[in-house]
Amino acid sequence: MYIIAIAWIYVVLMMSIVETSIVAGVMTFLLYGALPVSILCYLAGSPRRRRKRTTEQQRDSGGK
């Protein structure tokens, strides 16, 4: 999943480089690249965080 995120960031970086102004380039990178990728990585990591929380709760309660 991370390879897709890295590839998408690269594509968006290339898109933002060819924008007509610096502001347009930064907005393109943030709105098309950084924001969607961060949301995707957060959602994809949810099961891992849930398993970690469950494991920690079981360890703290003595494995019951």
PDB file of N, H, CA, C and O in Angstrom:
ATOM      1  N   MET A   1       0.826  -1.181   0.000  1.00  0.00           N
ATOM      2  CA  MET A   1       0.000   0.000   0.000  1.00  0.00           C
ATOM      3  C   MET A   1       0.872   1.248   0.000  1.00  0.00           C
ATOM      4  O   MET A   1       0.516   2.265  -0.595  1.00  0.00           O
ATOM      5  N   TYR A   2       2.017   1.163   0.672  1.00  0.00           N
ATOM      6  H   TYR A   2       2.307   0.337   1.155  1.00  0.00           H
ATOM      7  CA  TYR A   2       2.876   2.340   0.735  1.00  0.00           C
ATOM      8  C   TYR A   2       3.489   2.671  -0.616  1.00  0.00           C
ATOM      9  O   TYR A   2       3.747   3.840  -0.905  1.00  0.00           O
ATOM     10  N   ILE A   3       3.727   1.662  -1.451  1.00  0.00           N
ATOM     11  H   ILE A   3       3.517   0.713  -1.216  1.00  0.00           H
ATOM     12  CA  ILE A   3       4.296   1.928  -2.762  1.00  0.00           C
ATOM     13  C   ILE A   3       3.316   2.727  -3.620  1.00  0.00           C
ATOM     14  O   ILE A   3       3.732   3.571  -4.414  1.00  0.00           O
ATOM     15  N   ILE A   4       2.031   2.469  -3.467  1.00  0.00           N
ATOM     16  H   ILE A   4       1.693   1.784  -2.822  1.00  0.00           H
ATOM     17  CA  ILE A   4       1.020   3.220  -4.207  1.00  0.00           C
ATOM     18  C   ILE A   4       0.973   4.656  -3.699  1.00  0.00           C
ATOM     19  O   ILE A   4       0.867   5.590  -4.494  1.00  0.00           O
ATOM     20  N   ALA A   5       1.050   4.840  -2.394  1.00  0.00           N
ATOM     21  H   ALA A   5       1.136   4.081  -1.748  1.00  0.00           H
ATOM     22  CA  ALA A   5       1.042   6.188  -1.826  1.00  0.00           C
ATOM     23  C   ALA A   5       2.273   6.979  -2.282  1.00  0.00           C
ATOM     24  O   ALA A   5       2.167   8.160  -2.614  1.00  0.00           O
ATOM     25  N   ILE A   6       3.431   6.330  -2.297  1.00  0.00           N
ATOM     26  H   ILE A   6       3.517   5.371  -2.028  1.00  0.00           H
ATOM     27  CA  ILE A   6       4.648   7.003  -2.737  1.00  0.00           C
ATOM     28  C   ILE A   6       4.551   7.371  -4.215  1.00  0.00           C
ATOM     29  O   ILE A   6       4.953   8.465  -4.610  1.00  0.00           O
ATOM     30  N   ALA A   7       4.019   6.464  -5.028  1.00  0.00           N
ATOM     31  H   ALA A   7       3.693   5.576  -4.707  1.00  0.00           H
ATOM     32  CA  ALA A   7       3.861   6.740  -6.454  1.00  0.00           C
ATOM     33  C   ALA A   7       2.889   7.892  -6.683  1.00  0.00           C
ATOM     34  O   ALA A   7       3.127   8.744  -7.540  1.00  0.00           O
ATOM     35  N   TRP A   8       1.798   7.925  -5.926  1.00  0.00           N
ATOM     36  H   TRP A   8       1.605   7.233  -5.230  1.00  0.00           H
ATOM     37  CA  TRP A   8       0.827   9.004  -6.088  1.00  0.00           C
ATOM     38  C   TRP A   8       1.437  10.349  -5.670  1.00  0.00           C
ATOM     39  O   TRP A   8       1.223  11.359  -6.340  1.00  0.00           O
ATOM     40  N   ILE A   9       2.182  10.365  -4.586  1.00  0.00           N
ATOM     41  H   ILE A   9       2.356   9.544  -4.042  1.00  0.00           H
ATOM     42  CA  ILE A   9       2.855  11.599  -4.165  1.00  0.00           C
ATOM     43  C   ILE A   9       3.802  12.076  -5.257  1.00  0.00           C
ATOM     44  O   ILE A   9       3.889  13.275  -5.522  1.00  0.00           O
ATOM     45  N   TYR A  10       4.514  11.143  -5.894  1.00  0.00           N
ATOM     46  H   TYR A  10       4.443  10.169  -5.678  1.00  0.00           H
ATOM     47  CA  TYR A  10       5.426  11.500  -6.978  1.00  0.00           C
ATOM     48  C   TYR A  10       4.671  12.113  -8.154  1.00  0.00           C
ATOM     49  O   TYR A  10       5.095  13.131  -8.701  1.00  0.00           O
ATOM     50  N   VAL A  11       3.559  11.500  -8.543  1.00  0.00           N
ATOM     51  H   VAL A  11       3.215  10.674  -8.098  1.00  0.00           H
ATOM     52  CA  VAL A  11       2.752  12.022  -9.652  1.00  0.00           C
ATOM     53  C   VAL A  11       2.246  13.417  -9.330  1.00  0.00           C
ATOM     54  O   VAL A  11       2.315  14.313 -10.171  1.00  0.00           O
ATOM     55  N   VAL A  12       1.744  13.605  -8.134  1.00  0.00           N
ATOM     56  H   VAL A  12       1.688  12.877  -7.450  1.00  0.00           H
ATOM     57  CA  VAL A  12       1.213  14.914  -7.744  1.00  0.00           C
ATOM     58  C   VAL A  12       2.335  15.939  -7.646  1.00  0.00           C
ATOM     59  O   VAL A  12       2.131  17.107  -7.974  1.00  0.00           O
ATOM     60  N   LEU A  13       3.509  15.524  -7.202  1.00  0.00           N
ATOM     61  H   LEU A  13       3.675  14.575  -6.935  1.00  0.00           H
ATOM     62  CA  LEU A  13       4.651  16.432  -7.169  1.00  0.00           C
ATOM     63  C   LEU A  13       4.996  16.912  -8.574  1.00  0.00           C
ATOM     64  O   LEU A  13       5.269  18.096  -8.776  1.00  0.00           O
ATOM     65  N   MET A  14       4.986  16.010  -9.537  1.00  0.00           N
ATOM     66  H   MET A  14       4.764  15.049  -9.372  1.00  0.00           H
ATOM     67  CA  MET A  14       5.254  16.400 -10.919  1.00  0.00           C
ATOM     68  C   MET A  14       4.157  17.320 -11.449  1.00  0.00           C
ATOM     69  O   MET A  14       4.442  18.259 -12.192  1.00  0.00           O
ATOM     70  N   MET A  15       2.907  17.058 -11.073  1.00  0.00           N
ATOM     71  H   MET A  15       2.675  16.295 -10.469  1.00  0.00           H
ATOM     72  CA  MET A  15       1.808  17.942 -11.479  1.00  0.00           C
ATOM     73  C   MET A  15       1.987  19.333 -10.889  1.00  0.00           C
ATOM     74  O   MET A  15       1.746  20.332 -11.566  1.00  0.00           O
ATOM     75  N   SER A  16       2.407  19.401  -9.638  1.00  0.00           N
ATOM     76  H   SER A  16       2.603  18.590  -9.087  1.00  0.00           H
ATOM     77  CA  SER A  16       2.537  20.704  -8.977  1.00  0.00           C
ATOM     78  C   SER A  16       3.728  21.486  -9.504  1.00  0.00           C
ATOM     79  O   SER A  16       3.719  22.717  -9.470  1.00  0.00           O
ATOM     80  N   ILE A  17       4.752  20.797  -9.992  1.00  0.00           N
ATOM     81  H   ILE A  17       4.759  19.797 -10.020  1.00  0.00           H
ATOM     82  CA  ILE A  17       5.908  21.497 -10.541  1.00  0.00           C
ATOM     83  C   ILE A  17       5.542  22.274 -11.803  1.00  0.00           C
ATOM     84  O   ILE A  17       6.084  23.355 -12.035  1.00  0.00           O
ATOM     85  N   VAL A  18       4.643  21.752 -12.611  1.00  0.00           N
ATOM     86  H   VAL A  18       4.203  20.875 -12.423  1.00  0.00           H
ATOM     87  CA  VAL A  18       4.292  22.409 -13.872  1.00  0.00           C
ATOM     88  C   VAL A  18       3.147  23.403 -13.748  1.00  0.00           C
ATOM     89  O   VAL A  18       2.690  23.933 -14.760  1.00  0.00           O
ATOM     90  N   GLU A  19       2.679  23.666 -12.554  1.00  0.00           N
ATOM     91  H   GLU A  19       3.051  23.236 -11.732  1.00  0.00           H
ATOM     92  CA  GLU A  19       1.649  24.684 -12.363  1.00  0.00           C
ATOM     93  C   GLU A  19       2.196  26.063 -12.721  1.00  0.00           C
ATOM     94  O   GLU A  19       3.409  26.266 -12.756  1.00  0.00           O
ATOM     95  N   THR A  20       1.303  27.001 -12.984  1.00  0.00           N
ATOM     96  H   THR A  20       0.317  26.837 -12.956  1.00  0.00           H
ATOM     97  CA  THR A  20       1.712  28.325 -13.455  1.00  0.00           C
ATOM     98  C   THR A  20       2.266  29.214 -12.356  1.00  0.00           C
ATOM     99  O   THR A  20       3.051  30.119 -12.640  1.00  0.00           O
ATOM    100  N   SER A  21       1.880  28.982 -11.110  1.00  0.00           N
ATOM    101  H   SER A  21       1.242  28.247 -10.879  1.00  0.00           H
ATOM    102  CA  SER A  21       2.402  29.803 -10.017  1.00  0.00           C
ATOM    103  C   SER A  21       2.770  28.913  -8.835  1.00  0.00           C
ATOM    104  O   SER A  21       2.371  27.750  -8.762  1.00  0.00           O
ATOM    105  N   ILE A  22       3.525  29.476  -7.929  1.00  0.00           N
ATOM    106  H   ILE A  22       3.849  30.420  -7.989  1.00  0.00           H
ATOM    107  CA  ILE A  22       3.952  28.725  -6.750  1.00  0.00           C
ATOM    108  C   ILE A  22       2.757  28.383  -5.866  1.00  0.00           C
ATOM    109  O   ILE A  22       2.669  27.279  -5.329  1.00  0.00           O
ATOM    110  N   VAL A  23       1.847  29.327  -5.722  1.00  0.00           N
ATOM    111  H   VAL A  23       1.918  30.223  -6.159  1.00  0.00           H
ATOM    112  CA  VAL A  23       0.663  29.089  -4.882  1.00  0.00           C
ATOM    113  C   VAL A  23      -0.175  27.955  -5.464  1.00  0.00           C
ATOM    114  O   VAL A  23      -0.648  27.091  -4.725  1.00  0.00           O
ATOM    115  N   ALA A  24      -0.358  27.953  -6.769  1.00  0.00           N
ATOM    116  H   ALA A  24       0.027  28.655  -7.369  1.00  0.00           H
ATOM    117  CA  ALA A  24      -1.126  26.883  -7.411  1.00  0.00           C
ATOM    118  C   ALA A  24      -0.418  25.543  -7.244  1.00  0.00           C
ATOM    119  O   ALA A  24      -1.067  24.517  -7.041  1.00  0.00           O
ATOM    120  N   GLY A  25       0.905  25.550  -7.329  1.00  0.00           N
ATOM    121  H   GLY A  25       1.432  26.384  -7.493  1.00  0.00           H
ATOM    122  CA  GLY A  25       1.657  24.319  -7.152  1.00  0.00           C
ATOM    123  C   GLY A  25       1.535  23.772  -5.747  1.00  0.00           C
ATOM    124  O   GLY A  25       1.348  22.570  -5.558  1.00  0.00           O
ATOM    125  N   VAL A  26       1.638  24.642  -4.761  1.00  0.00           N
ATOM    126  H   VAL A  26       1.790  25.618  -4.914  1.00  0.00           H
ATOM    127  CA  VAL A  26       1.517  24.205  -3.365  1.00  0.00           C
ATOM    128  C   VAL A  26       0.107  23.692  -3.090  1.00  0.00           C
ATOM    129  O   VAL A  26      -0.062  22.660  -2.440  1.00  0.00           O
ATOM    130  N   MET A  27      -0.893  24.394  -3.575  1.00  0.00           N
ATOM    131  H   MET A  27      -0.756  25.232  -4.103  1.00  0.00           H
ATOM    132  CA  MET A  27      -2.274  23.960  -3.351  1.00  0.00           C
ATOM    133  C   MET A  27      -2.543  22.631  -4.056  1.00  0.00           C
ATOM    134  O   MET A  27      -3.225  21.763  -3.510  1.00  0.00           O
ATOM    135  N   THR A  28      -2.013  22.473  -5.258  1.00  0.00           N
ATOM    136  H   THR A  28      -1.459  23.178  -5.701  1.00  0.00           H
ATOM    137  CA  THR A  28      -2.173  21.201  -5.968  1.00  0.00           C
ATOM    138  C   THR A  28      -1.553  20.074  -5.163  1.00  0.00           C
ATOM    139  O   THR A  28      -2.165  19.020  -4.992  1.00  0.00           O
ATOM    140  N   PHE A  29      -0.338  20.289  -4.666  1.00  0.00           N
ATOM    141  H   PHE A  29       0.159  21.146  -4.805  1.00  0.00           H
ATOM    142  CA  PHE A  29       0.333  19.243  -3.900  1.00  0.00           C
ATOM    143  C   PHE A  29      -0.435  18.910  -2.621  1.00  0.00           C
ATOM    144  O   PHE A  29      -0.597  17.738  -2.282  1.00  0.00           O
ATOM    145  N   LEU A  30      -0.901  19.925  -1.921  1.00  0.00           N
ATOM    146  H   LEU A  30      -0.769  20.878  -2.197  1.00  0.00           H
ATOM    147  CA  LEU A  30      -1.603  19.670  -0.662  1.00  0.00           C
ATOM    148  C   LEU A  30      -2.971  19.036  -0.876  1.00  0.00           C
ATOM    149  O   LEU A  30      -3.325  18.075  -0.193  1.00  0.00           O
ATOM    150  N   LEU A  31      -3.744  19.573  -1.828  1.00  0.00           N
ATOM    151  H   LEU A  31      -3.456  20.354  -2.383  1.00  0.00           H
ATOM    152  CA  LEU A  31      -5.125  19.109  -1.992  1.00  0.00           C
ATOM    153  C   LEU A  31      -5.242  17.822  -2.802  1.00  0.00           C
ATOM    154  O   LEU A  31      -6.146  17.025  -2.551  1.00  0.00           O
ATOM    155  N   TYR A  32      -4.355  17.602  -3.761  1.00  0.00           N
ATOM    156  H   TYR A  32      -3.621  18.250  -3.964  1.00  0.00           H
ATOM    157  CA  TYR A  32      -4.408  16.373  -4.555  1.00  0.00           C
ATOM    158  C   TYR A  32      -3.485  15.297  -4.030  1.00  0.00           C
ATOM    159  O   TYR A  32      -3.674  14.121  -4.339  1.00  0.00           O
ATOM    160  N   GLY A  33      -2.481  15.674  -3.238  1.00  0.00           N
ATOM    161  H   GLY A  33      -2.328  16.630  -2.987  1.00  0.00           H
ATOM    162  CA  GLY A  33      -1.488  14.709  -2.808  1.00  0.00           C
ATOM    163  C   GLY A  33      -1.474  14.428  -1.331  1.00  0.00           C
ATOM    164  O   GLY A  33      -1.838  13.334  -0.900  1.00  0.00           O
ATOM    165  N   ALA A  34      -1.057  15.405  -0.544  1.00  0.00           N
ATOM    166  H   ALA A  34      -0.762  16.294  -0.894  1.00  0.00           H
ATOM    167  CA  ALA A  34      -0.810  15.171   0.883  1.00  0.00           C
ATOM    168  C   ALA A  34      -2.091  14.836   1.652  1.00  0.00           C
ATOM    169  O   ALA A  34      -2.104  13.891   2.441  1.00  0.00           O
ATOM    170  N   LEU A  35      -3.140  15.580   1.438  1.00  0.00           N
ATOM    171  H   LEU A  35      -3.129  16.347   0.797  1.00  0.00           H
ATOM    172  CA  LEU A  35      -4.386  15.343   2.181  1.00  0.00           C
ATOM    173  C   LEU A  35      -5.005  13.975   1.870  1.00  0.00           C
ATOM    174  O   LEU A  35      -5.291  13.223   2.802  1.00  0.00           O
ATOM    175  N   PRO A  36      -5.223  13.624   0.595  1.00  0.00           N
ATOM    176  CA  PRO A  36      -5.807  12.296   0.323  1.00  0.00           C
ATOM    177  C   PRO A  36      -4.924  11.127   0.770  1.00  0.00           C
ATOM    178  O   PRO A  36      -5.432  10.118   1.261  1.00  0.00           O
ATOM    179  N   VAL A  37      -3.615  11.258   0.604  1.00  0.00           N
ATOM    180  H   VAL A  37      -3.203  12.077   0.205  1.00  0.00           H
ATOM    181  CA  VAL A  37      -2.721  10.166   1.002  1.00  0.00           C
ATOM    182  C   VAL A  37      -2.712  10.008   2.517  1.00  0.00           C
ATOM    183  O   VAL A  37      -2.680   8.886   3.023  1.00  0.00           O
ATOM    184  N   SER A  38      -2.741  11.114   3.240  1.00  0.00           N
ATOM    185  H   SER A  38      -2.767  12.026   2.830  1.00  0.00           H
ATOM    186  CA  SER A  38      -2.762  11.004   4.698  1.00  0.00           C
ATOM    187  C   SER A  38      -4.064  10.363   5.189  1.00  0.00           C
ATOM    188  O   SER A  38      -4.045   9.564   6.125  1.00  0.00           O
ATOM    189  N   ILE A  39      -5.181  10.704   4.570  1.00  0.00           N
ATOM    190  H   ILE A  39      -5.196  11.353   3.809  1.00  0.00           H
ATOM    191  CA  ILE A  39      -6.456  10.075   4.933  1.00  0.00           C
ATOM    192  C   ILE A  39      -6.432   8.589   4.602  1.00  0.00           C
ATOM    193  O   ILE A  39      -6.878   7.766   5.401  1.00  0.00           O
ATOM    194  N   LEU A  40      -5.911   8.240   3.422  1.00  0.00           N
ATOM    195  H   LEU A  40      -5.549   8.909   2.773  1.00  0.00           H
ATOM    196  CA  LEU A  40      -5.828   6.844   3.019  1.00  0.00           C
ATOM    197  C   LEU A  40      -4.952   6.036   3.969  1.00  0.00           C
ATOM    198  O   LEU A  40      -5.324   4.931   4.362  1.00  0.00           O
ATOM    199  N   CYS A  41      -3.813   6.566   4.336  1.00  0.00           N
ATOM    200  H   CYS A  41      -3.511   7.465   4.017  1.00  0.00           H
ATOM    201  CA  CYS A  41      -2.918   5.846   5.255  1.00  0.00           C
ATOM    202  C   CYS A  41      -3.540   5.717   6.643  1.00  0.00           C
ATOM    203  O   CYS A  41      -3.362   4.696   7.306  1.00  0.00           O
ATOM    204  N   TYR A  42      -4.262   6.732   7.085  1.00  0.00           N
ATOM    205  H   TYR A  42      -4.407   7.562   6.547  1.00  0.00           H
ATOM    206  CA  TYR A  42      -4.933   6.652   8.382  1.00  0.00           C
ATOM    207  C   TYR A  42      -6.003   5.562   8.365  1.00  0.00           C
ATOM    208  O   TYR A  42      -6.093   4.762   9.297  1.00  0.00           O
ATOM    209  N   LEU A  43      -6.811   5.531   7.310  1.00  0.00           N
ATOM    210  H   LEU A  43      -6.739   6.181   6.554  1.00  0.00           H
ATOM    211  CA  LEU A  43      -7.865   4.520   7.221  1.00  0.00           C
ATOM    212  C   LEU A  43      -7.290   3.119   7.047  1.00  0.00           C
ATOM    213  O   LEU A  43      -7.829   2.160   7.600  1.00  0.00           O
ATOM    214  N   ALA A  44      -6.225   2.988   6.303  1.00  0.00           N
ATOM    215  H   ALA A  44      -5.787   3.766   5.854  1.00  0.00           H
ATOM    216  CA  ALA A  44      -5.618   1.678   6.097  1.00  0.00           C
ATOM    217  C   ALA A  44      -4.951   1.163   7.365  1.00  0.00           C
ATOM    218  O   ALA A  44      -4.818  -0.048   7.538  1.00  0.00           O
ATOM    219  N   GLY A  45      -4.531   2.055   8.251  1.00  0.00           N
ATOM    220  H   GLY A  45      -4.639   3.039   8.110  1.00  0.00           H
ATOM    221  CA  GLY A  45      -3.882   1.645   9.482  1.00  0.00           C
ATOM    222  C   GLY A  45      -4.835   1.359  10.623  1.00  0.00           C
ATOM    223  O   GLY A  45      -4.394   0.957  11.699  1.00  0.00           O
ATOM    224  N   SER A  46      -6.134   1.555  10.420  1.00  0.00           N
ATOM    225  H   SER A  46      -6.492   1.882   9.546  1.00  0.00           H
ATOM    226  CA  SER A  46      -7.116   1.342  11.485  1.00  0.00           C
ATOM    227  C   SER A  46      -7.123  -0.079  12.041  1.00  0.00           C
ATOM    228  O   SER A  46      -7.123  -0.240  13.262  1.00  0.00           O
ATOM    229  N   PRO A  47      -7.130  -1.111  11.208  1.00  0.00           N
ATOM    230  CA  PRO A  47      -7.119  -2.472  11.776  1.00  0.00           C
ATOM    231  C   PRO A  47      -5.877  -2.748  12.616  1.00  0.00           C
ATOM    232  O   PRO A  47      -5.963  -3.433  13.636  1.00  0.00           O
ATOM    233  N   ARG A  48      -4.741  -2.233  12.210  1.00  0.00           N
ATOM    234  H   ARG A  48      -4.671  -1.677  11.382  1.00  0.00           H
ATOM    235  CA  ARG A  48      -3.504  -2.439  12.971  1.00  0.00           C
ATOM    236  C   ARG A  48      -3.596  -1.749  14.332  1.00  0.00           C
ATOM    237  O   ARG A  48      -3.190  -2.319  15.345  1.00  0.00           O
ATOM    238  N   ARG A  49      -4.121  -0.537  14.359  1.00  0.00           N
ATOM    239  H   ARG A  49      -4.451  -0.074  13.536  1.00  0.00           H
ATOM    240  CA  ARG A  49      -4.267   0.168  15.637  1.00  0.00           C
ATOM    241  C   ARG A  49      -5.255  -0.558  16.544  1.00  0.00           C
ATOM    242  O   ARG A  49      -5.045  -0.631  17.755  1.00  0.00           O
ATOM    243  N   ARG A  50      -6.330  -1.093  15.970  1.00  0.00           N
ATOM    244  H   ARG A  50      -6.500  -1.033  14.986  1.00  0.00           H
ATOM    245  CA  ARG A  50      -7.330  -1.815  16.758  1.00  0.00           C
ATOM    246  C   ARG A  50      -6.727  -3.080  17.356  1.00  0.00           C
ATOM    247  O   ARG A  50      -6.960  -3.374  18.529  1.00  0.00           O
ATOM    248  N   ARG A  51      -5.946  -3.846  16.565  1.00  0.00           N
ATOM    249  H   ARG A  51      -5.757  -3.607  15.613  1.00  0.00           H
ATOM    250  CA  ARG A  51      -5.287  -5.048  17.081  1.00  0.00           C
ATOM    251  C   ARG A  51      -4.307  -4.705  18.185  1.00  0.00           C
ATOM    252  O   ARG A  51      -4.226  -5.411  19.191  1.00  0.00           O
ATOM    253  N   LYS A  52      -3.568  -3.634  18.006  1.00  0.00           N
ATOM    254  H   LYS A  52      -3.634  -3.060  17.189  1.00  0.00           H
ATOM    255  CA  LYS A  52      -2.590  -3.225  19.013  1.00  0.00           C
ATOM    256  C   LYS A  52      -3.293  -2.851  20.318  1.00  0.00           C
ATOM    257  O   LYS A  52      -2.844  -3.226  21.401  1.00  0.00           O
ATOM    258  N   ARG A  53      -4.399  -2.109  20.208  1.00  0.00           N
ATOM    259  H   ARG A  53      -4.764  -1.804  19.328  1.00  0.00           H
ATOM    260  CA  ARG A  53      -5.150  -1.713  21.403  1.00  0.00           C
ATOM    261  C   ARG A  53      -5.717  -2.932  22.112  1.00  0.00           C
ATOM    262  O   ARG A  53      -5.663  -3.006  23.339  1.00  0.00           O
ATOM    263  N   THR A  54      -6.260  -3.889  21.370  1.00  0.00           N
ATOM    264  H   THR A  54      -6.304  -3.829  20.373  1.00  0.00           H
ATOM    265  CA  THR A  54      -6.812  -5.105  21.958  1.00  0.00           C
ATOM    266  C   THR A  54      -5.726  -5.913  22.642  1.00  0.00           C
ATOM    267  O   THR A  54      -5.931  -6.424  23.743  1.00  0.00           O
ATOM    268  N   THR A  55      -4.566  -6.034  21.997  1.00  0.00           N
ATOM    269  H   THR A  55      -4.399  -5.619  21.103  1.00  0.00           H
ATOM    270  CA  THR A  55      -3.443  -6.774  22.590  1.00  0.00           C
ATOM    271  C   THR A  55      -2.981  -6.121  23.877  1.00  0.00           C
ATOM    272  O   THR A  55      -2.711  -6.816  24.857  1.00  0.00           O
ATOM    273  N   GLU A  56      -2.887  -4.817  23.895  1.00  0.00           N
ATOM    274  H   GLU A  56      -3.106  -4.253  23.099  1.00  0.00           H
ATOM    275  CA  GLU A  56      -2.462  -4.110  25.104  1.00  0.00           C
ATOM    276  C   GLU A  56      -3.481  -4.256  26.227  1.00  0.00           C
ATOM    277  O   GLU A  56      -3.105  -4.392  27.391  1.00  0.00           O
ATOM    278  N   GLN A  57      -4.766  -4.229  25.887  1.00  0.00           N
ATOM    279  H   GLN A  57      -5.071  -4.119  24.941  1.00  0.00           H
ATOM    280  CA  GLN A  57      -5.798  -4.392  26.907  1.00  0.00           C
ATOM    281  C   GLN A  57      -5.758  -5.808  27.491  1.00  0.00           C
ATOM    282  O   GLN A  57      -5.924  -5.993  28.696  1.00  0.00           O
ATOM    283  N   GLN A  58      -5.538  -6.799  26.631  1.00  0.00           N
ATOM    284  H   GLN A  58      -5.404  -6.649  25.652  1.00  0.00           H
ATOM    285  CA  GLN A  58      -5.477  -8.179  27.128  1.00  0.00           C
ATOM    286  C   GLN A  58      -4.231  -8.374  28.004  1.00  0.00           C
ATOM    287  O   GLN A  58      -4.290  -9.073  29.016  1.00  0.00           O
ATOM    288  N   ARG A  59      -3.131  -7.772  27.626  1.00  0.00           N
ATOM    289  H   ARG A  59      -3.083  -7.204  26.804  1.00  0.00           H
ATOM    290  CA  ARG A  59      -1.909  -7.885  28.415  1.00  0.00           C
ATOM    291  C   ARG A  59      -2.065  -7.202  29.775  1.00  0.00           C
ATOM    292  O   ARG A  59      -1.601  -7.722  30.789  1.00  0.00           O
ATOM    293  N   ASP A  60      -2.725  -6.026  29.796  1.00  0.00           N
ATOM    294  H   ASP A  60      -3.103  -5.604  28.972  1.00  0.00           H
ATOM    295  CA  ASP A  60      -2.937  -5.299  31.050  1.00  0.00           C
ATOM    296  C   ASP A  60      -3.915  -6.001  31.976  1.00  0.00           C
ATOM    297  O   ASP A  60      -3.789  -5.894  33.196  1.00  0.00           O
ATOM    298  N   SER A  61      -4.892  -6.722  31.418  1.00  0.00           N
ATOM    299  H   SER A  61      -4.994  -6.808  30.427  1.00  0.00           H
ATOM    300  CA  SER A  61      -5.872  -7.382  32.264  1.00  0.00           C
ATOM    301  C   SER A  61      -5.469  -8.803  32.624  1.00  0.00           C
ATOM    302  O   SER A  61      -6.259  -9.535  33.221  1.00  0.00           O
ATOM    303  N   GLY A  62      -4.286  -9.196  32.283  1.00  0.00           N
ATOM    304  H   GLY A  62      -3.644  -8.602  31.799  1.00  0.00           H
ATOM    305  CA  GLY A  62      -3.807 -10.533  32.650  1.00  0.00           C
ATOM    306  C   GLY A  62      -4.172 -11.594  31.653  1.00  0.00           C
ATOM    307  O   GLY A  62      -4.087 -12.782  31.965  1.00  0.00           O
ATOM    308  N   GLY A  63      -4.587 -11.201  30.437  1.00  0.00           N
ATOM    309  H   GLY A  63      -4.656 -10.237  30.184  1.00  0.00           H
ATOM    310  CA  GLY A  63      -4.912 -12.191  29.408  1.00  0.00           C
ATOM    311  C   GLY A  63      -6.292 -12.786  29.515  1.00  0.00           C
ATOM    312  O   GLY A  63      -6.571 -13.815  28.900  1.00  0.00           O
ATOM    313  N   LYS A  64      -7.155 -12.169  30.276  1.00  0.00           N
ATOM    314  H   LYS A  64      -6.929 -11.333  30.776  1.00  0.00           H
ATOM    315  CA  LYS A  64      -8.517 -12.707  30.421  1.00  0.00           C
ATOM    316  C   LYS A  64      -9.387 -12.307  29.283  1.00  0.00           C
ATOM    317  O   LYS A  64     -10.562 -12.673  29.245  1.00  0.00           O
TER     318      LYS A  64
END
